[in-house]
Amino acid sequence: MIPIKMVNFPQKIAGELYGPLMLVFTLVAILLHGMKTSDTIIREGTLMGTAIGTCFGYWLGVSSFIYFLAYLCNAQITMLQMLALLGYGLFGHCIVLLITYNIHLHALFYLFWLLVGGLSTLRMVAVLVSRTVGPTQRLLLCGTLAALHMLFLLYLHFAYHKVVEGILDTLEGPNIPPMQRVPRDIPAALPAAKLPATMLNATMLKAVEVTLQSH
């Protein structure tokens, strides 16, 4: 989280994904904790899948997009290094969300958003600046990364719960009462149903006799 000061030569980036993966899973756990402490009542499988899809989708999607921009801007960075850089940049998000999900103060969130989230973002920006040549390329690449990273933290804090609730309403649908059987009126087409049992038996016997005689 400490931004580097020397940007005249390319800074070293960790070439492993163990730390970034652990941070992504930690962010998933924090999102689950935030949904548990809220008033949202949803299914466990949907909650887990949404959190994993959001975190991994951001990590992989934004890393691919920034790597594409870095390729266009002739930045000296590989896809593995971009994944590691953005993954370690999620450390600030984990700290901010863990605190603000338990202490519900908007002023506190904005303070940590600027300090903690800003420091982790500046760290990534400084590394990209050291690996990019040209002021225009640096502004395009670093400005895009900083905007996406800071806006993602705002989304997780303010809009994530509402989006999940909207998805659940779409998937599960409104609460429909169970179907009830409605008794039908029996048509009075069979007058014999109202006859006594003796008359019915006599009628059946006559029908049997007629059938036997015909054969």
Solvent accessible surface area in square Angstrom, and as a share of the most:
residue,aa,sasa,rsa
1,M,75,0.33
2,I,142,0.72
3,P,40,0.25
4,I,36,0.18
5,K,188,0.80
6,M,107,0.48
7,V,44,0.25
8,N,133,0.68
9,F,107,0.44
10,P,66,0.41
11,Q,28,0.12
12,K,183,0.78
13,I,16,0.08
14,A,44,0.34
15,G,50,0.48
16,E,73,0.33
17,L,51,0.25
18,Y,158,0.60
19,G,14,0.14
20,P,0,0.00
21,L,60,0.30
22,M,87,0.39
23,L,26,0.13
24,V,0,0.00
25,F,98,0.41
26,T,60,0.35
27,L,0,0.00
28,V,6,0.04
29,A,56,0.44
30,I,11,0.06
31,L,0,0.00
32,L,30,0.15
33,H,68,0.30
34,G,2,0.02
35,M,3,0.01
36,K,117,0.50
37,T,71,0.41
38,S,39,0.25
39,D,142,0.74
40,T,25,0.15
41,I,167,0.85
42,I,36,0.18
43,R,156,0.57
44,E,113,0.51
45,G,59,0.57
46,T,35,0.20
47,L,6,0.03
48,M,88,0.39
49,G,45,0.43
50,T,27,0.16
51,A,0,0.00
52,I,63,0.32
53,G,45,0.43
54,T,29,0.17
55,C,0,0.00
56,F,40,0.17
57,G,42,0.40
58,Y,21,0.08
59,W,7,0.03
60,L,86,0.43
61,G,39,0.38
62,V,18,0.10
63,S,0,0.00
64,S,54,0.35
65,F,94,0.39
66,I,0,0.00
67,Y,76,0.29
68,F,110,0.46
69,L,19,0.09
70,A,1,0.01
71,Y,153,0.58
72,L,105,0.52
73,C,7,0.04
74,N,122,0.63
75,A,13,0.10
76,Q,108,0.48
77,I,14,0.07
78,T,74,0.43
79,M,63,0.28
80,L,79,0.40
81,Q,39,0.18
82,M,0,0.00
83,L,21,0.10
84,A,1,0.00
85,L,15,0.07
86,L,0,0.00
87,G,0,0.00
88,Y,89,0.34
89,G,4,0.03
90,L,0,0.00
91,F,82,0.34
92,G,0,0.00
93,H,0,0.00
94,C,6,0.04
95,I,56,0.29
96,V,0,0.00
97,L,0,0.00
98,L,85,0.42
99,I,52,0.26
100,T,0,0.00
101,Y,9,0.04
102,N,81,0.42
103,I,83,0.42
104,H,140,0.63
105,L,107,0.53
106,H,118,0.53
107,A,83,0.64
108,L,40,0.20
109,F,0,0.00
110,Y,100,0.38
111,L,94,0.47
112,F,48,0.20
113,W,47,0.16
114,L,111,0.55
115,L,101,0.50
116,V,20,0.11
117,G,0,0.00
118,G,14,0.13
119,L,73,0.36
120,S,3,0.02
121,T,6,0.03
122,L,96,0.48
123,R,88,0.32
124,M,2,0.01
125,V,25,0.14
126,A,13,0.10
127,V,4,0.02
128,L,0,0.00
129,V,28,0.16
130,S,9,0.06
131,R,31,0.11
132,T,1,0.01
133,V,115,0.66
134,G,21,0.20
135,P,115,0.72
136,T,99,0.57
137,Q,68,0.30
138,R,80,0.29
139,L,138,0.69
140,L,92,0.46
141,L,0,0.00
142,C,10,0.06
143,G,35,0.34
144,T,32,0.18
145,L,0,0.00
146,A,29,0.23
147,A,49,0.38
148,L,62,0.31
149,H,0,0.00
150,M,29,0.13
151,L,106,0.53
152,F,19,0.08
153,L,0,0.00
154,L,41,0.20
155,Y,70,0.27
156,L,0,0.00
157,H,30,0.14
158,F,72,0.30
159,A,36,0.28
160,Y,1,0.01
161,H,38,0.17
162,K,151,0.64
163,V,62,0.36
164,V,1,0.00
165,E,68,0.31
166,G,37,0.35
167,I,73,0.37
168,L,8,0.04
169,D,100,0.52
170,T,111,0.65
171,L,126,0.63
172,E,82,0.37
173,G,30,0.29
174,P,112,0.71
175,N,157,0.81
176,I,139,0.71
177,P,105,0.66
178,P,113,0.71
179,M,194,0.87
180,Q,151,0.67
181,R,238,0.87
182,V,123,0.71
183,P,122,0.77
184,R,223,0.81
185,D,140,0.73
186,I,160,0.81
187,P,103,0.65
188,A,94,0.73
189,A,75,0.58
190,L,132,0.66
191,P,104,0.65
192,A,44,0.34
193,A,81,0.63
194,K,171,0.72
195,L,73,0.36
196,P,77,0.48
197,A,71,0.55
198,T,101,0.59
199,M,99,0.44
200,L,62,0.31
201,N,84,0.43
202,A,46,0.36
203,T,85,0.49
204,M,129,0.58
205,L,117,0.58
206,K,138,0.59
207,A,59,0.46
208,V,81,0.47
209,E,98,0.44
210,V,101,0.58
211,T,70,0.41
212,L,124,0.62
213,Q,152,0.67
214,S,88,0.57
215,H,181,0.81
